[in-house]
């Protein structure tokens, strides 16, 4: 099955290892992996900055670039959410029509693995006590949490700590740009909550939150690893 | 608004502040979940409340006219104030004309919005904030930092030091002692004040009831002891009928304080009768617009008028939790503060202060979406904030930076080249890089991330398909799961409140059916809110309560006097028109009957009218209620229906003894009202 990678701008520039891990996971699951190299950004940061017109330009480019893809897979819930739920108000005409069918084919990585490829549990091994940070754009129903925990549950040696209470990590994209200091203070608080039971690793499925938690962890010198779920899955079977 | 961002950054460095705020908010959110879990159909309750508020807004003008007519017929003077100046002028004129000098005030956020207390002080009045949290912040000369918990930013130690310094109390860190100290001091003010001011949570057009939801009993004292009462509120609080009011009450306290119901829900529709010893002889209702009509015509913000001021969105807001309320510099804080401040006064007039840049306020938000999820009336706060950002003018520098970013992202080559240059700069001159990052408006982060020297798009060229772990490869090629399943609609969570899930009658029926054993449910819920059920007769119970006391006084309802004839103490008739205040206030026990017992919440409905028991249910330390088991009704709606069949000027739904949690969320039973609530079943 052929998949097209949608690698968010943050991942391309700051977290290339997450992009590679995403490709590894899809490939290991039997998919053919392509990367349309003209892609840049879904436009989320412009919409969130109150610039819907500029977001619309990037939305049009996105739709044109991926219109022919069978499946589009990204290691970011918020970018997927942007494409699925926000493009409708930004696009018109032909691009709106293309998007109507494209939105059904855009998936977050772990969602694609379990819902589309039918993988209930991943394999391999990764020795760690890990805690899962549930990012704001991840679907918030219990089934979705069970699904992701189930997928991770197949990895030998991985102990998932109990679900922490939900709270935003403080990244917020444009919020981090403009309110950097408050953003960092929220990040420190979130790190405190996540590291309370002394995990070896914090797992996330969102590049922005990943950067935010990495910054907080390196500042605190707590030694906890901060990983994208894709990285853990890829490492587990390496 | 540089000011806002600077204040926020400064506040975020204050660990003591954030710790106090997070602890209190978490506590309330935990209790909120527990309270909501007790509802059979939380989603139906949310839908019903949302629809009740929408109905009120859709017919706001008609309903306000009906409400006004109804209240005026009862002798209430209604003043429609176009803006805060008009509202203040009216109240200040009132105290000048009548020579009123001491004001006891219960919490009113609309009053805060108008700057009412300050205006009355400027007019020469002594204004005492009587809600414990408000009392504390008034002593500190601060505004409230949360719409529900005004002193949420303070630790018990800080409050103890404040009481020692400002009130001469022996220094303590024990909230119970502080509450007791405040109770005694404020009781003197309640008994001597000549004007009471209360806020209004809901104004019921169909019945003319002004509903005020409180816990401490200070609101009831404000609307019972002074001769003149001002009810001060916004025009949007109007709802159609008692059923809609019940639908809102069902979610308000659960979401606000995490209580199934607050201790007191006061229903007021007119001045006390001429023969009543206590109760306001004159009532003024101030209905303030102050931008609300304009808000109703605002395509983005209209739904903010549905807001019931529960504060749930504030408690879960990551930004609020880091900076507290004062940094906002606005009357309303957190997510609802962002939207309301932008909508209400169009940038001026809130608390008399003008905000320099309302646009920047919309960035006090990570767009995490939690506020929209918790809102009990389904206001889509995150979407509103996003749309406000698009509408607000952007500072020129920022616009330029973003436009540059847009150009860079317009093509993959430009994007890659920029990344390469930035990455190189970031590695060889990190300080310059950070400075440029800041100047360009990209980020103010002290250590901005540096692009990788080999971005994904370059590394992918050398990427090889994964080999060596074929166990994951599905043998059958394409799994069955592919054939089905659509992406979920991520907006479902919020928008599901909009369309009808259950009609309001359905919702009511659901609650009614739950109460198959209404009496048992009542008793269980009544005990949960710390009500006591006496095992003996009325006389035996009172004998026990007054045993060992020196010359005890009991204040009793007229209808119960004959049953108390044998008591070994002085029994005062609570309905005696000549009853002197000094004797009534000495009573240690008050005895009253009731209209109904409400199974759903463990509440007891009391009616205050001629021959009433306002003081008996409020002033003594212990309130004894005589009731019959057959007075139990299942739901709030049924209780309010009983209220509506009567014509008394006031009624109260009492749910447990008076209480506060204004100091570090420590629950203290017995704030301004009774400390014990005892039920005797006849």
Interface residues (C-beta under 8 A of the other chain):
Chain A: X1 X5 X7 X9 X11 X12 X13 X14 X15 X16 X19 X20 X23 X24 X27 X28 X29 X30 X32 X33 X35 X37 X38 X39 X40 X41 X45 X46 X47 X48 X49 X50 X51 X52 X54 X57 X58 X61 X81 X84 X85 X103 X104 X106 X107 X115 X116 X117 X118 X119 X122 X123 X124 X136 X137 X139 X140 X165 X166 X167 X168 X170 X171 X172 X173 X174 X175 X176 X177 X178 X179 X180 X181 X182 X183 X184 X185 X186 X189 X211 X215 X237
Chain B: X5 X8 X9 X12 X13 X18 X22 X26 X316 X318 X319 X321 X322 X323 X362 X363 X364 X365 X366 X367 X368 X369 X370 X373 X386 X388 X389 X390 X391 X392 X394 X398 X402 X403 X405 X406 X409 X410 X411 X412 X415 X419 X423 X441 X442 X443 X444 X445 X446 X447 X449 X450 X451 X452 X454 X455 X456 X457 X459 X460 X463 X465 X466 X469 X471 X472 X473 X474 X477 X478 X479 X480 X481 X482 X485 X486 X487 X488 X489 X490 X491 X493
